[in-house]
Amino acid sequence: MNKKTLFDNLTEKEQRLFTQFTKGKKDIQVLACNGKESCAIIDQTNLDPYNLIIGIVRNDERLCIGRYGEQHFSFITGQPTSLTRVWIDVKGQGDFKFHINCRDQYYELSNDDDEVEYNNEIMIALLHSPDYVQFSMYDGNLPYRKSSHIFTASKIASDNIRTIAHSLLNQHFPGLSRYLIQLEGDGNETE
């Protein structure tokens, strides 16, 4: 995998995040995928193996890409595949911000209790490895507490979080669950 292509064309803000990330100054995670390659870097560790699903609904556009098993996928409705990066800037317990670059548009999503602003933005990122699950989401339709970021190594909690995440993803991307089962089957046939 050539991770360099996943970090092409960083915006100015992403470049600052990347610098802080590489120097280990902050708890910054990055999930990136372009439908053909991906990376998941947490605590400056490049994960492998892992499953990654990033789903974004914005301005009536939908994008769902990731890696399932050893296969990269792009489950899209009517749009070309796009490099998508989700930076998770964890500032403290319960204090985090998502920095997203999707379809060459950079934007930030976070909980902002001072301002009630509704939008139709949805971002769901599910990362699971053999040891833990991480689930991050933002729902602009909620008035307060629009985002959540959960990490657990508990097997029971991991299974429950995966079920909730897959349910949400399948609601926003109908047919995704069946597609992933098919991908899993295709991966088993090639082994």
ZATOR-894632 format. One record per residue: x, y, z of N, C-alpha, C, O, CB in turn; residue number from 1; residue in one letter. Coordinates in Angstrom, 3 decimals, decimal comma. Glycine has a CB too. Layout:
! ZATOR-894632
       n.px       n.py       n.pz      ca.px      ca.py      ca.pz       c.px       c.py       c.pz       o.px       o.py       o.pz      cb.px      cb.py      cb.pz     k   r
          X          Y          Z          X          Y          Z          X          Y          Z          X          Y          Z          X          Y          Z   NUM   a
...
***
This chain:
! ZATOR-894632
       n.px       n.py       n.pz      ca.px      ca.py      ca.pz       c.px       c.py       c.pz       o.px       o.py       o.pz      cb.px      cb.py      cb.pz     k   r
      0,846     -1,181      0,000      0,000      0,000      0,000      0,885      1,236      0,000      1,856      1,312      0,754     -0,959      0,003      1,219     1   m
      0,559      2,178     -0,824      1,273      3,449     -0,887      0,440      4,500     -0,166     -0,437      5,126     -0,761      1,557      3,872     -2,368     2   n
      0,722      4,688      1,119     -0,069      5,635      1,919      0,114      7,069      1,454     -0,717      7,928      1,749      0,307      5,526      3,388     3   k
      1,193      7,335      0,732      1,458      8,707      0,296      0,277      9,268     -0,491     -0,080     10,433     -0,316      2,734      8,760     -0,556     4   k
     -0,332      8,463     -1,352     -1,453      8,960     -2,152     -2,657      9,315     -1,281     -3,479     10,144     -1,670     -1,858      7,921     -3,195     5   t
     -2,765      8,698     -0,116     -3,870      9,016      0,782     -3,675     10,361      1,472     -4,608     10,904      2,064     -4,027      7,922      1,823     6   l
     -2,458     10,896      1,393     -2,168     12,183      2,024     -1,810     13,253      0,994     -1,206     14,269      1,336     -1,030     12,031      3,027     7   f
     -2,182     13,026     -0,259     -1,992     14,036     -1,300     -2,958     15,197     -1,081     -4,053     15,023     -0,547     -2,194     13,421     -2,706     8   d
     -2,535     16,366     -1,500     -3,392     17,557     -1,520     -4,027     17,874     -0,167     -5,235     18,096     -0,081     -4,478     17,380     -2,545     9   n
     -3,216     17,894      0,879     -3,718     18,285      2,194     -4,064     19,766      2,194     -3,343     20,578      1,615     -2,680     17,971      3,296    10   l
     -5,161     20,114      2,841     -5,485     21,525      3,010     -4,522     22,109      4,043     -3,760     21,376      4,674     -6,982     21,722      3,451    11   t
     -4,559     23,415      4,208     -3,685     24,066      5,184     -3,964     23,544      6,604     -3,034     23,279      7,365     -3,871     25,600      5,132    12   e
     -5,234     23,400      6,947     -5,581     22,886      8,279     -5,162     21,428      8,428     -4,685     21,019      9,487     -7,091     23,027      8,534    13   k
     -5,340     20,648      7,369     -4,905     19,255      7,430     -3,386     19,164      7,568     -2,876     18,286      8,264     -5,370     18,494      6,180    14   e
     -2,675     20,059      6,915     -1,216     20,068      7,017     -0,789     20,324      8,461      0,155     19,706      8,953     -0,610     21,137      6,079    15   q
     -1,489     21,242      9,140     -1,194     21,488     10,559     -1,492     20,245     11,402     -0,708     19,881     12,278     -2,014     22,692     11,081    16   r
     -2,626     19,601     11,131     -2,959     18,366     11,846     -1,908     17,290     11,586     -1,489     16,586     12,505     -4,352     17,860     11,429    17   l
     -1,488     17,168     10,335     -0,494     16,163      9,957      0,826     16,406     10,690      1,461     15,462     11,160     -0,266     16,177      8,432    18   f
      1,233     17,666     10,786      2,469     18,009     11,494      2,355     17,639     12,969      3,265     17,023     13,524      2,786     19,513     11,342    19   t
      1,252     18,008     13,606      1,040     17,658     15,016      0,963     16,143     15,193      1,476     15,592     16,166     -0,247     18,319     15,550    20   q
      0,324     15,491     14,251      0,148     14,042     14,264      1,502     13,328     14,175      1,775     12,416     14,956     -0,764     13,603     13,102    21   f
      2,342     13,740     13,230      3,633     13,070     13,039      4,600     13,343     14,181      5,474     12,523     14,462      4,258     13,509     11,730    22   t
      4,451     14,484     14,841      5,319     14,801     15,980      4,781     14,222     17,289      5,441     14,305     18,325      5,478     16,313     16,114    23   k
      3,584     13,637     17,241      3,003     13,030     18,431      2,607     14,024     19,503      2,531     13,676     20,681      3,957     12,059     19,004    24   g
      2,353     15,270     19,096      2,027     16,314     20,075      0,595     16,232     20,586      0,306     16,690     21,691      2,257     17,671     19,468    25   k
     -0,292     15,660     19,805     -1,695     15,605     20,190     -2,230     14,214     19,897     -1,629     13,446     19,146     -2,525     16,685     19,448    26   k
     -3,371     13,903     20,502     -4,054     12,647     20,208     -4,881     12,859     18,945     -6,053     13,231     19,002     -4,955     12,180     21,415    27   d
     -4,248     12,615     17,818     -4,901     12,782     16,517     -4,875     11,437     15,804     -3,835     10,785     15,710     -4,199     13,896     15,655    28   i
     -6,026     11,041     15,310     -6,148      9,796     14,561     -6,532     10,142     13,136     -7,135     11,184     12,879     -7,195      8,836     15,209    29   q
     -6,181      9,268     12,218     -6,595      9,503     10,840     -7,104      8,197     10,233     -6,490      7,138     10,366     -5,424     10,079     10,001    30   v
     -8,247      8,317      9,564     -8,851      7,234      8,806     -8,962      7,750      7,383     -9,572      8,793      7,151    -10,258      6,792      9,396    31   l
     -8,388      7,043      6,434     -8,399      7,531      5,054     -8,656      6,374      4,099     -8,229      5,244      4,333     -7,065      8,233      4,706    32   a
     -9,361      6,682      3,023     -9,662      5,661      2,022    -10,015      6,342      0,704    -10,597      7,426      0,685    -10,822      4,739      2,496    33   c
     -9,656      5,690     -0,387    -10,062      6,186     -1,699    -10,786      5,107     -2,505    -10,998      5,270     -3,707     -8,844      6,688     -2,472    34   n
    -11,161      4,021     -1,858    -11,856      2,936     -2,539    -10,915      1,866     -3,064    -11,349      0,758     -3,382    -12,668      3,485     -3,670    35   g
     -9,612      2,192     -3,159     -8,617      1,236     -3,647     -7,534      0,964     -2,621     -6,889     -0,084     -2,647     -7,987      1,744     -4,925    36   k
     -7,339      1,909     -1,718     -6,371      1,750     -0,634     -6,883      2,528      0,566     -7,714      3,427      0,437     -4,941      2,239     -1,058    37   e
     -6,371      2,164      1,736     -6,844      2,824      2,950     -5,776      2,748      4,026     -4,797      2,011      3,915     -8,157      2,187      3,449    38   s
     -5,998      3,536      5,072     -5,151      3,437      6,256     -5,965      3,834      7,473     -6,909      4,620      7,392     -3,887      4,328      6,122    39   c
     -5,575      3,274      8,589     -6,151      3,618      9,887     -4,971      3,745     10,832     -4,303      2,760     11,148     -7,209      2,536     10,393    40   a
     -4,720      4,971     11,281     -3,572      5,229     12,144     -4,085      5,811     13,456     -4,707      6,872     13,486     -2,549      6,196     11,459    41   i
     -3,808      5,090     14,538     -4,243      5,489     15,873     -3,031      5,400     16,795     -2,294      4,414     16,769     -5,429      4,587     16,393    42   i
     -2,831      6,423     17,600     -1,668      6,475     18,495     -0,375      6,243     17,717      0,525      5,540     18,176     -1,802      5,430     19,619    43   d
     -0,303      6,838     16,552      0,848      6,737     15,651      1,168      5,295     15,265      2,307      4,978     14,920      2,062      7,368     16,296    44   q
      0,162      4,425     15,323      0,314      3,032     14,931     -0,554      2,768     13,718     -1,760      3,014     13,741     -0,054      2,077     16,092    45   t
      0,059      2,269     12,665     -0,659      1,904     11,456     -1,290      0,530     11,690     -0,580     -0,473     11,770      0,292      1,898     10,202    46   n
     -2,606      0,480     11,799     -3,295     -0,764     12,121     -3,291     -1,736     10,956     -3,374     -1,338      9,794     -4,716     -0,479     12,543    47   l
     -3,196     -3,003     11,282     -3,356     -4,074     10,312     -3,407     -5,373     11,093     -2,456     -5,646     11,825     -2,196     -4,081      9,249    48   d
     -4,413     -6,174     11,000     -5,583     -6,046     10,136     -6,651     -5,146     10,770     -6,647     -4,897     11,976     -6,172     -7,431      9,836    49   p
     -7,542     -4,677      9,934     -8,654     -3,857     10,406     -9,741     -3,821      9,345     -9,492     -4,061      8,164     -8,181     -2,425     10,751    50   y
    -10,944     -3,519      9,790    -12,058     -3,206      8,901    -12,401     -1,749      9,133    -12,417     -1,280     10,271    -13,302     -4,143      9,155    51   n
    -12,673     -1,036      8,055    -12,976      0,390      8,133    -14,141      0,698      7,207    -14,134      0,326      6,034    -11,736      1,248      7,764    52   l
    -15,131      1,378      7,744    -16,249      1,850      6,927    -16,449      3,322      7,257    -16,643      3,689      8,416    -17,567      1,012      7,187    53   i
    -16,401      4,161      6,225    -16,671      5,590      6,369    -17,896      5,900      5,517    -17,892      5,679      4,306    -15,427      6,470      5,941    54   i
    -18,934      6,408      6,154    -20,146      6,798      5,441    -20,413      8,277      5,658    -20,414      8,758      6,791    -21,353      5,955      5,902    55   g
    -20,640      8,993      4,566    -20,917     10,427      4,654    -22,142     10,750      3,811    -22,241     10,356      2,649    -19,690     11,265      4,189    56   i
    -23,072     11,476      4,422    -24,243     11,995      3,717    -24,172     13,504      3,869    -24,168     14,028      4,982    -25,613     11,401      4,287    57   v
    -24,115     14,198      2,739    -23,985     15,659      2,783    -24,589     16,255      1,514    -24,268     15,840      0,401    -22,489     16,086      2,935    58   r
    -25,463     17,230      1,704    -26,071     17,922      0,559    -26,649     16,939     -0,454    -26,417     17,071     -1,655    -25,040     18,820     -0,126    59   n
    -27,389     15,971      0,023    -28,026     14,954     -0,815    -27,038     14,077     -1,569    -27,438     13,359     -2,485    -28,941     15,613     -1,794    60   d
    -25,770     14,114     -1,212    -24,775     13,211     -1,793    -24,439     12,154     -0,760    -24,445     12,421      0,442    -23,489     13,984     -2,245    61   e
    -24,149     10,959     -1,232    -23,823      9,853     -0,335    -22,526      9,198     -0,784    -22,287      8,990     -1,974    -24,970      8,815     -0,294    62   r
    -21,700      8,883      0,199    -20,431      8,216     -0,076    -20,180      7,212      1,034    -20,256      7,559      2,213    -19,253      9,241     -0,189    63   l
    -19,886      5,989      0,676    -19,547      4,965      1,654    -18,384      4,161      1,089    -18,527      3,462      0,086    -20,779      4,043      1,980    64   c
    -17,240      4,269      1,740    -16,043      3,579      1,274    -15,332      2,955      2,466    -15,630      3,270      3,618    -15,098      4,548      0,515    65   i
    -14,391      2,067      2,174    -13,625      1,490      3,261    -12,881      0,246      2,869    -12,573      0,002      1,702    -14,511      1,190      4,395    66   g
    -12,608     -0,528      3,884    -11,891     -1,798      3,728    -12,620     -2,816      4,588    -12,871     -2,585      5,771    -10,360     -1,676      4,140    67   r
    -12,952     -3,934      3,983    -13,646     -5,001      4,695    -12,889     -6,287      4,432    -12,806     -6,744      3,292    -15,145     -5,119      4,251    68   y
    -12,336     -6,873      5,487    -11,418     -7,989      5,292    -10,171     -7,432      4,628     -9,599     -6,448      5,098    -12,065     -9,137      4,431    69   g
     -9,761     -8,038      3,570     -8,595     -7,536      2,833     -9,012     -6,742      1,596     -8,161     -6,320      0,813     -7,685     -8,700      2,422    70   e
    -10,307     -6,538      1,418    -10,790     -5,896      0,201    -11,228     -4,456      0,462    -11,933     -4,162      1,428    -11,947     -6,694     -0,389    71   q
    -10,792     -3,582     -0,423    -11,253     -2,195     -0,377    -12,535     -2,112     -1,187    -12,722     -2,847     -2,157    -10,164     -1,200     -0,926    72   h
    -13,406     -1,214     -0,780    -14,675     -1,112     -1,486    -15,118      0,333     -1,579    -14,671      1,207     -0,836    -15,745     -1,949     -0,794    73   f
    -16,002      0,541     -2,512    -16,645      1,827     -2,696    -18,114      1,537     -2,972    -18,464      1,043     -4,044    -15,979      2,661     -3,862    74   s
    -18,961      1,839     -2,016    -20,392      1,592     -2,120    -21,045      2,954     -2,275    -21,364      3,618     -1,288    -20,957      0,805     -0,865    75   f
    -21,238      3,363     -3,515    -21,632      4,743     -3,797    -22,924      4,763     -4,596    -23,191      3,874     -5,406    -20,518      5,488     -4,559    76   i
    -23,707      5,783     -4,354    -24,916      5,973     -5,139    -24,751      7,209     -6,011    -24,923      8,332     -5,538    -26,161      6,103     -4,225    77   t
    -24,423      7,008     -7,265    -24,421      8,088     -8,241    -23,263      9,066     -8,218    -23,347     10,102     -8,878    -25,616      8,832     -8,079    78   g
    -22,186      8,794     -7,495    -21,056      9,720     -7,444    -19,758      8,957     -7,695    -19,659      7,780     -7,350    -21,003     10,456     -6,077    79   q
    -18,767      9,609     -8,287    -17,478      8,942     -8,471    -16,760      8,758     -7,128    -17,012      9,487     -6,168    -16,591      9,747     -9,442    80   p
    -15,865      7,772     -7,085    -15,086      7,522     -5,874    -14,228      8,728     -5,563    -13,727      9,400     -6,464    -14,211      6,264     -6,026    81   t
    -14,064      8,994     -4,287    -13,322     10,170     -3,861    -12,421      9,804     -2,693    -12,783      8,986     -1,847    -14,279     11,317     -3,474    82   s
    -11,250     10,413     -2,654    -10,387     10,278     -1,490    -11,087     10,942     -0,312    -11,506     12,096     -0,397     -8,975     10,909     -1,744    83   l
    -11,208     10,215      0,769    -11,855     10,739      1,968    -10,925     10,538      3,154    -10,412      9,445      3,392    -13,226     10,048      2,216    84   t
    -10,724     11,620      3,889     -9,926     11,558      5,112    -10,778     12,055      6,271    -11,437     13,090      6,173     -8,615     12,399      4,980    85   r
    -10,757     11,304      7,371    -11,407     11,719      8,609    -10,318     11,788      9,670     -9,751     10,771     10,068    -12,571     10,730      9,028    86   v
    -10,040     13,003     10,118     -9,096     13,227     11,208     -9,914     13,353     12,479    -10,897     14,093     12,511     -8,203     14,505     10,965    87   w
     -9,525     12,645     13,519    -10,219     12,737     14,797     -9,239     13,357     15,781     -8,253     12,738     16,181    -10,734     11,326     15,293    88   i
     -9,533     14,589     16,160     -8,679     15,352     17,070     -9,293     15,255     18,465    -10,261     15,946     18,784     -8,535     16,857     16,608    89   d
     -8,710     14,382     19,290     -9,221     14,163     20,638     -8,515     15,126     21,581     -7,314     15,013     21,827     -9,016     12,682     21,092    90   v
     -9,279     16,070     22,100     -8,704     17,105     22,961     -8,753     16,715     24,438     -7,964     17,216     25,238     -9,438     18,424     22,753    91   k
     -9,653     15,844     24,794     -9,810     15,412     26,178    -11,003     14,486     26,270    -11,637     14,179     25,260     -9,979     16,621     27,131    92   g
    -11,309     14,041     27,469    -12,434     13,139     27,671    -13,725     13,786     27,161    -14,180     14,784     27,721    -12,568     12,763     29,165    93   q
    -14,308     13,230     26,117    -15,555     13,747     25,571    -15,412     15,007     24,733    -16,411     15,547     24,258    -16,489     14,013     26,672    94   g
    -14,195     15,482     24,546    -13,954     16,701     23,763    -13,139     16,328     22,528    -11,955     16,005     22,626    -13,210     17,793     24,617    95   d
    -13,784     16,377     21,375    -13,124     15,975     20,134    -13,738     16,738     18,970    -14,826     17,307     19,071    -13,243     14,442     19,909    96   f
    -13,013     16,731     17,876    -13,487     17,391     16,665    -13,130     16,500     15,479    -12,042     15,926     15,426    -12,864     18,826     16,509    97   k
    -14,059     16,392     14,528    -13,801     15,666     13,291    -13,402     16,675     12,223    -14,092     17,673     12,012    -15,050     14,836     12,845    98   f
    -12,308     16,418     11,565    -11,867     17,211     10,420    -12,022     16,291      9,217    -11,434     15,211      9,177    -10,363     17,745     10,585    99   h
    -12,802     16,713      8,250    -13,128     15,835      7,130    -12,728     16,488      5,819    -12,958     17,678      5,601    -14,625     15,493      7,122   100   i
    -12,127     15,689      4,954    -11,855     16,109      3,589    -12,483     15,051      2,691    -12,020     13,912      2,636    -10,300     16,278      3,313   101   n
    -13,534     15,439      1,994    -14,277     14,524      1,133    -14,662     15,264     -0,138    -15,197     16,372     -0,086    -15,540     13,961      1,858   102   c
    -14,389     14,653     -1,267    -14,669     15,272     -2,572    -13,999     16,645     -2,673    -14,584     17,606     -3,171    -16,198     15,409     -2,792   103   r
    -12,763     16,709     -2,189    -11,952     17,933     -2,218    -12,590     19,094     -1,464    -12,307     20,255     -1,759    -11,703     18,345     -3,646   104   d
    -13,443     18,789     -0,497    -14,020     19,815      0,367    -13,628     19,500      1,802    -13,829     18,386      2,286    -15,575     19,889      0,211   105   q
    -13,065     20,502      2,476    -12,654     20,345      3,868    -13,688     21,011      4,765    -14,146     22,117      4,476    -11,240     20,949      4,110   106   y
    -14,052     20,346      5,841    -14,950     20,940      6,822    -14,730     20,268      8,172    -14,123     19,201      8,260    -16,431     20,810      6,374   107   y
    -15,230     20,908      9,216    -15,076     20,418     10,581    -16,452     20,161     11,181    -17,407     20,893     10,922    -14,280     21,428     11,448   108   e
    -16,533     19,113     11,981    -17,773     18,760     12,664    -17,462     18,539     14,137    -16,483     17,875     14,479    -18,430     17,492     12,032   109   l
    -18,300     19,099     15,010    -18,090     18,899     16,445    -19,376     19,207     17,196    -20,345     19,712     16,629    -16,930     19,787     16,966   110   s
    -19,361     18,895     18,470    -20,458     19,315     19,344    -20,272     20,793     19,616    -19,188     21,225     20,007    -20,494     18,485     20,685   111   n
    -21,314     21,562     19,412    -21,245     22,991     19,704    -22,537     23,362     20,413    -23,530     23,708     19,773    -21,034     23,849     18,395   112   d
    -22,518     23,288     21,736    -23,733     23,520     22,513    -24,162     24,978     22,539    -25,297     25,276     22,911    -23,537     23,039     23,914   113   d
    -23,274     25,897     22,151    -23,626     27,314     22,163    -24,508     27,698     20,982    -25,250     28,679     21,044    -22,370     28,159     22,158   114   d
    -24,426     26,940     19,934    -25,120     27,306     18,708    -25,930     26,117     18,211    -25,371     25,061     17,914    -24,122     27,779     17,627   115   e
    -27,235     26,284     18,121    -28,078     25,222     17,598    -28,245     25,468     16,106    -29,026     26,318     15,675    -29,464     25,168     18,333   116   v
    -27,506     24,717     15,349    -27,574     24,856     13,899    -27,861     23,480     13,317    -27,083     22,545     13,507    -26,247     25,459     13,312   117   e
    -28,959     23,359     12,622    -29,331     22,082     12,037    -28,775     22,012     10,626    -28,793     22,995      9,885    -30,869     21,891     12,039   118   y
    -28,288     20,855     10,270    -27,930     20,579      8,886    -28,200     19,108      8,649    -28,473     18,362      9,589    -26,434     20,951      8,578   119   n
    -28,126     18,699      7,426    -28,446     17,307      7,135    -27,198     16,436      7,030    -27,253     15,337      6,478    -29,241     17,219      5,851   120   n
    -26,100     16,909      7,544    -24,833     16,185      7,492    -24,854     14,957      8,403    -25,260     15,033      9,563    -23,680     17,109      7,886   121   e
    -24,411     13,832      7,856    -24,237     12,605      8,632    -22,834     12,090      8,329    -22,432     12,023      7,168    -25,346     11,520      8,285   122   i
    -22,097     11,732      9,361    -20,792     11,092      9,188    -20,734      9,925     10,156    -20,953     10,085     11,357    -19,603     12,102      9,433   123   m
    -20,437      8,753      9,622    -20,300      7,555     10,440    -18,976      6,902     10,067    -18,712      6,644      8,893    -21,510      6,565     10,234   124   i
    -18,152      6,640     11,062    -16,885      5,940     10,830    -16,797      4,781     11,815    -16,822      4,976     13,030    -15,654      6,908     10,987   125   a
    -16,694      3,581     11,274    -16,567      2,378     12,092    -15,226      1,733     11,788    -14,923      1,409     10,640    -17,739      1,382     11,828   126   l
    -14,437      1,554     12,816    -13,133      0,909     12,701    -13,120     -0,253     13,671    -13,327     -0,075     14,871    -11,956      1,909     12,990   127   l
    -12,873     -1,453     13,142    -12,701     -2,552     14,089    -11,519     -3,414     13,704    -11,284     -3,734     12,538    -13,965     -3,402     14,164   128   h
    -10,790     -3,772     14,744     -9,624     -4,636     14,614     -9,877     -5,836     15,530    -10,886     -5,869     16,235     -8,273     -3,875     14,989   129   s
     -8,988     -6,808     15,527     -9,217     -7,960     16,412     -9,285     -7,587     17,897     -9,884     -8,318     18,686     -8,123     -8,980     16,207   130   p
     -8,681     -6,469     18,283     -8,585     -6,123     19,701     -9,608     -5,110     20,195     -9,862     -5,041     21,397     -7,241     -5,603     19,976   131   d
    -10,199     -4,325     19,306    -11,121     -3,283     19,765    -11,990     -2,768     18,630    -11,801     -3,105     17,461    -10,346     -2,128     20,390   132   y
    -12,955     -1,933     19,022    -13,840     -1,256     18,076    -13,831      0,227     18,403    -13,812      0,627     19,567    -15,295     -1,837     18,130   133   v
    -13,845      1,033     17,347    -13,987      2,481     17,505    -15,122      2,924     16,587    -15,144      2,593     15,402    -12,640      3,244     17,170   134   q
    -16,051      3,669     17,147    -17,224      4,134     16,412    -17,330      5,638     16,605    -17,408      6,126     17,732    -18,530      3,406     16,890   135   f
    -17,332      6,361     15,506    -17,436      7,819     15,538    -18,600      8,226     14,654    -18,788      7,683     13,565    -16,107      8,503     15,069   136   s
    -19,378      9,185     15,131    -20,489      9,640     14,295    -20,842     11,089     14,587    -20,582     11,618     15,667    -21,712      8,755     14,507   137   m
    -21,440     11,702     13,588    -21,967     13,062     13,688    -23,320     13,052     12,994    -23,455     12,509     11,898    -20,985     14,132     13,044   138   y
    -24,318     13,649     13,630    -25,648     13,774     13,035    -26,106     15,215     13,191    -26,494     15,637     14,281    -26,668     12,785     13,696   139   d
    -26,060     15,964     12,105    -26,424     17,376     12,121    -27,891     17,637     12,357    -28,282     18,785     12,572    -26,030     17,999     10,850   140   g
    -28,720     16,603     12,324    -30,147     16,775     12,577    -30,468     16,895     14,061    -31,579     17,278     14,428    -30,916     15,619     11,985   141   n
    -29,508     16,572     14,911    -29,733     16,648     16,356    -29,490     18,067     16,854    -28,587     18,743     16,362    -28,819     15,655     17,104   142   l
    -30,287     18,535     17,832    -30,120     19,910     18,305    -28,868     20,107     19,157    -28,203     21,137     19,054    -31,331     20,324     19,096   143   p
    -28,549     19,137     19,987    -27,374     19,215     20,861    -26,673     17,869     20,828    -27,243     16,859     20,414    -27,771     19,607     22,328   144   y
    -25,448     17,876     21,265    -24,675     16,632     21,347    -24,807     15,861     20,037    -25,320     14,743     19,998    -25,153     15,757     22,545   145   r
    -24,331     16,490     18,971    -24,477     15,957     17,621    -23,492     14,848     17,294    -23,697     14,103     16,336    -24,322     17,058     16,631   146   k
    -22,421     14,728     18,078    -21,398     13,747     17,733    -21,059     12,844     18,906    -21,283     13,172     20,072    -20,148     14,447     17,247   147   s
    -20,507     11,689     18,544    -20,114     10,699     19,532    -18,857     10,000     19,040    -18,667      9,806     17,839    -21,257      9,678     19,795   148   s
    -18,012      9,628     19,974    -16,759      8,940     19,646    -16,531      7,901     20,734    -16,251      8,248     21,882    -15,534      9,950     19,538   149   h
    -16,652      6,622     20,374    -16,594      5,534     21,344    -15,467      4,580     20,964    -15,297      4,229     19,796    -17,951      4,781     21,418   150   i
    -14,714      4,174     21,955    -13,635      3,213     21,785    -13,775      2,170     22,886    -13,923      2,522     24,056    -12,227      3,910     21,827   151   f
    -13,728      0,888     22,523    -13,784     -0,150     23,552    -13,011     -1,390     23,120    -12,955     -1,735     21,940    -15,238     -0,517     23,863   152   t
    -12,424     -2,043     24,105    -11,758     -3,324     23,884    -12,615     -4,469     24,429    -12,262     -5,637     24,267    -10,361     -3,332     24,550   153   a
    -13,729     -4,145     25,068    -14,630     -5,162     25,607    -15,300     -5,914     24,458    -15,870     -5,293     23,561    -15,696     -4,520     26,537   154   s
    -15,236     -7,235     24,479    -15,808     -8,056     23,411    -17,319     -7,847     23,304    -17,846     -7,677     22,204    -15,498     -9,542     23,655   155   k
    -18,012     -7,858     24,436    -19,472     -7,692     24,417    -19,841     -6,304     23,910    -20,712     -6,174     23,050    -20,068     -7,922     25,825   156   i
    -19,193     -5,266     24,430    -19,471     -3,900     23,972    -19,110     -3,746     22,500    -19,834     -3,083     21,758    -18,694     -2,871     24,820   157   a
    -18,005     -4,345     22,064    -17,593     -4,266     20,653    -18,662     -4,846     19,741    -19,014     -4,246     18,726    -16,262     -5,005     20,436   158   s
    -19,179     -6,022     20,107    -20,227     -6,650     19,293    -21,469     -5,765     19,226    -22,066     -5,614     18,160    -20,595     -8,032     19,862   159   d
    -21,860     -5,181     20,360    -23,042     -4,307     20,383    -22,821     -3,037     19,569    -23,714     -2,606     18,840    -23,400     -3,940     21,823   160   n
    -21,651     -2,441     19,686    -21,349     -1,223     18,919    -21,340     -1,522     17,427    -21,865     -0,739     16,636    -19,990     -0,629     19,350   161   i
    -20,750     -2,644     17,035    -20,745     -3,015     15,607    -22,169     -3,176     15,088    -22,481     -2,738     13,981    -19,951     -4,325     15,384   162   r
    -23,036     -3,805     15,887    -24,430     -3,985     15,472    -25,116     -2,637     15,271    -25,778     -2,424     14,256    -25,200     -4,820     16,513   163   t
    -24,963     -1,733     16,223    -25,564     -0,397     16,112    -25,005      0,342     14,900    -25,760      0,932     14,127    -25,312      0,423     17,398   164   i
    -23,688      0,310     14,732    -23,055      1,018     13,616    -23,510      0,464     12,274    -23,830      1,227     11,362    -21,535      0,929     13,725   165   a
    -23,543     -0,865     12,146    -23,979     -1,456     10,877    -25,447     -1,142     10,603    -25,830     -0,946      9,449    -23,759     -2,978     10,890   166   h
    -26,264     -1,093     11,636    -27,668     -0,733     11,460    -27,797      0,697     10,937    -28,540      0,947      9,988    -28,434     -0,887     12,785   167   s
    -27,076      1,635     11,555    -27,108      3,031     11,094    -26,587      3,150      9,665    -27,186      3,832      8,833    -26,277      3,926     12,031   168   l
    -25,475      2,486      9,389    -24,914      2,547      8,034    -25,894      1,981      7,014    -26,068      2,556      5,940    -23,583      1,783      7,965   169   l
    -26,535      0,857      7,337    -27,467      0,244      6,398    -28,711      1,107      6,192    -29,312      1,064      5,119    -27,869     -1,140      6,888   170   n
    -29,110      1,893      7,201    -30,237      2,812      7,031    -29,900      3,916      6,033    -30,734      4,292      5,210    -30,634      3,427      8,380   171   q
    -28,686      4,427      6,108    -28,283      5,516      5,218    -27,765      5,019      3,873    -27,761      5,759      2,890    -27,224      6,357      5,884   172   h
    -27,329      3,767      3,836    -26,814      3,163      2,608    -27,485      1,802      2,429    -26,873      0,763      2,676    -25,249      3,022      2,651   173   f
    -28,770      1,816      1,990    -29,517      0,565      1,863    -28,772     -0,449      0,993    -28,265     -0,121     -0,080    -30,902      0,835      1,276   174   p
    -28,721     -1,672      1,479    -28,040     -2,743      0,757    -26,589     -2,933      1,169    -25,950     -3,894      0,739    -28,099     -2,476     -0,706   175   g
    -26,058     -2,040      1,991    -24,650     -2,135      2,385    -24,358     -3,438      3,125    -23,336     -4,073      2,863    -24,267     -0,945      3,262   176   l
    -25,226     -3,846      4,035    -24,984     -5,077      4,803    -24,842     -6,281      3,885    -23,931     -7,092      4,053    -26,120     -5,318      5,803   177   s
    -25,736     -6,399      2,923    -25,652     -7,525      1,978    -24,385     -7,436      1,134    -23,750     -8,451      0,846    -26,893     -7,555      1,061   178   r
    -24,028     -6,234      0,745    -22,806     -6,017     -0,034    -21,577     -6,468      0,755    -20,691     -7,118      0,201    -22,671     -4,529     -0,427   179   y
    -21,517     -6,128      2,041    -20,377     -6,517      2,873    -20,323     -8,026      3,073    -19,238     -8,608      3,096    -20,446     -5,815      4,228   180   l
    -21,485     -8,668      3,220    -21,522    -10,132      3,326    -20,982    -10,750      2,045    -20,228    -11,722      2,086    -22,965    -10,637      3,606   181   i
    -21,371    -10,183      0,909    -20,873    -10,668     -0,380    -19,358    -10,466     -0,474    -18,638    -11,357     -0,926    -21,588     -9,942     -1,549   182   q
    -18,878     -9,296     -0,047    -17,431     -9,039     -0,047    -16,699    -10,059      0,817    -15,651    -10,579      0,435    -17,133     -7,614      0,455   183   l
    -17,262    -10,332      1,974    -16,657    -11,293      2,892    -16,591    -12,670      2,237    -15,587    -13,373      2,356    -17,453    -11,362      4,215   184   e
    -17,656    -13,048      1,549    -17,679    -14,328      0,834    -16,672    -14,369     -0,288    -15,999    -15,381     -0,484    -19,055    -14,598      0,283   185   g
    -16,557    -13,261     -1,043    -15,578    -13,184     -2,130    -14,165    -13,298     -1,584    -13,307    -13,928     -2,201    -15,739    -11,872     -2,912   186   d
    -13,922    -12,689     -0,429    -12,590    -12,757      0,179    -12,247    -14,167      0,607    -11,097    -14,589      0,484    -12,503    -11,823      1,375   187   g
    -13,232    -14,907      1,112    -12,991    -16,286      1,535    -12,723    -17,197      0,353    -11,965    -18,160      0,469    -14,174    -16,808      2,328   188   n
    -13,343    -16,899     -0,793    -13,137    -17,727     -1,973    -11,736    -17,576     -2,535    -11,198    -18,520     -3,112    -14,151    -17,383     -3,032   189   e
    -11,130    -16,387     -2,374     -9,810    -16,158     -2,950     -8,691    -16,661     -2,053     -7,541    -16,725     -2,488     -9,616    -14,690     -3,225   190   t
     -8,995    -17,018     -0,815     -7,945    -17,475      0,110     -7,617    -18,924     -0,112     -6,757    -19,475      0,576     -8,367    -17,263      1,555   191   e
***
